[in-house]
Amino acid sequence: MSSTSPFGNLPVWDQQAAMVSTGGDPDLARSLLAGLVVQLPGDLAVMRRFAASADLAQLAEKAHKTRGGALYCGVPALVAALGRLDQDARSGDAALAAEALARVADEIRRLRELDLS
């Protein structure tokens, strides 16, 4: 399955990459992805609060941590969007960070809409 993302040509979910991360265990790959999908709305809410209060340092840190967890799940578009958010927030440019946060929110929405059955 490789539904592409507006964030470049990266797939929203890359099953092969997820399998590599889990040593070829499909049940573990799906479990990690399911856990991520459940966690992401809360992470997004926290990132939005940091953005709303112009706390770019905390926004960058939360994006960095969320990206770290996502790296094992085969979600390259989300990983790329979170990396961009981390960089833009660390640059101190609130407008760029807001645009990057909107991309992260879009990637989260797209991931949650995938039919992974």
C-alpha positions as CSV (number, residue, x, y, z in Angstrom):
1,M,0.0,0.0,0.0
2,S,1.5,3.3,-1.0
3,S,-1.0,6.1,-1.1
4,T,1.1,9.2,-1.9
5,S,1.2,12.4,0.1
6,P,1.1,16.0,-1.0
7,F,4.4,16.2,1.0
8,G,6.5,15.3,-2.0
9,N,6.1,11.8,-3.4
10,L,6.5,10.1,-0.1
11,P,3.9,7.4,0.7
12,V,1.6,8.0,3.6
13,W,2.3,4.4,4.7
14,D,5.1,2.2,3.4
15,Q,4.4,-1.4,4.5
16,Q,7.8,-2.6,3.4
17,A,9.6,0.0,5.5
18,A,7.5,-0.9,8.5
19,M,8.4,-4.6,8.0
20,V,12.1,-3.7,7.9
21,S,11.7,-1.8,11.2
22,T,10.1,-4.8,12.9
23,G,12.4,-7.4,11.6
24,G,9.7,-8.7,9.2
25,D,7.0,-9.2,11.8
26,P,3.7,-8.0,10.2
27,D,1.8,-8.2,13.5
28,L,4.3,-6.0,15.2
29,A,4.3,-3.6,12.3
30,R,0.5,-3.2,12.4
31,S,0.6,-2.9,16.2
32,L,3.1,-0.1,16.1
33,L,1.2,1.7,13.4
34,A,-2.1,1.3,15.3
35,G,-0.5,2.7,18.5
36,L,0.9,5.7,16.6
37,V,-2.5,6.4,15.0
38,V,-4.1,6.4,18.4
39,Q,-1.4,8.7,19.9
40,L,-1.2,11.3,17.1
41,P,-4.4,13.3,17.9
42,G,-3.0,14.0,21.4
43,D,0.4,14.9,20.1
44,L,-1.1,17.2,17.5
45,A,-3.2,18.9,20.2
46,V,0.0,19.5,22.3
47,M,1.9,20.9,19.2
48,R,-1.0,23.2,18.5
49,R,-1.0,24.5,22.1
50,F,2.8,25.2,21.8
51,A,2.2,27.0,18.5
52,A,-0.7,29.1,19.8
53,S,1.5,30.2,22.8
54,A,4.4,30.9,20.5
55,D,6.6,28.4,22.4
56,L,8.6,27.4,19.4
57,A,11.3,25.6,21.5
58,Q,8.7,23.2,23.0
59,L,7.0,22.9,19.6
60,A,10.3,21.8,18.1
61,E,10.9,19.3,20.9
62,K,7.5,17.8,20.6
63,A,7.8,17.5,16.9
64,H,11.2,15.8,17.3
65,K,9.9,13.3,19.8
66,T,6.8,12.5,17.8
67,R,9.0,12.0,14.7
68,G,11.3,9.6,16.7
69,G,8.3,7.4,17.5
70,A,7.0,7.6,13.9
71,L,10.3,6.5,12.4
72,Y,9.6,2.8,13.2
73,C,6.1,2.8,11.7
74,G,6.7,3.1,8.0
75,V,5.1,6.6,7.7
76,P,7.6,8.5,5.6
77,A,5.4,11.5,4.7
78,L,4.6,12.1,8.4
79,V,8.2,11.7,9.4
80,A,9.2,14.2,6.7
81,A,6.5,16.7,7.8
82,L,7.5,16.4,11.5
83,G,11.2,16.9,10.5
84,R,10.3,20.1,8.7
85,L,8.2,21.3,11.7
86,D,11.1,20.6,14.0
87,Q,13.5,22.6,11.8
88,D,11.1,25.5,11.2
89,A,10.3,25.8,14.9
90,R,14.0,25.7,15.8
91,S,14.6,28.5,13.3
92,G,12.4,30.8,15.3
93,D,10.1,31.6,12.4
94,A,6.6,31.3,13.7
95,A,5.0,31.7,10.3
96,L,7.1,28.8,8.8
97,A,6.4,26.7,11.9
98,A,2.6,27.3,11.4
99,E,2.8,26.2,7.8
100,A,4.8,23.1,8.8
101,L,2.3,22.3,11.6
102,A,-0.6,22.5,9.0
103,R,1.3,19.9,6.9
104,V,1.8,17.7,9.9
105,A,-1.9,17.9,10.7
106,D,-2.7,17.0,7.1
107,E,-0.4,14.0,7.1
108,I,-2.0,12.8,10.4
109,R,-5.4,13.2,8.8
110,R,-4.3,11.2,5.7
111,L,-2.8,8.5,7.9
112,R,-5.9,8.1,10.0
113,E,-8.0,7.9,6.8
114,L,-6.1,4.9,5.4
115,D,-7.7,1.6,5.2
116,L,-5.0,-0.7,6.6
117,S,-7.1,-3.9,6.7
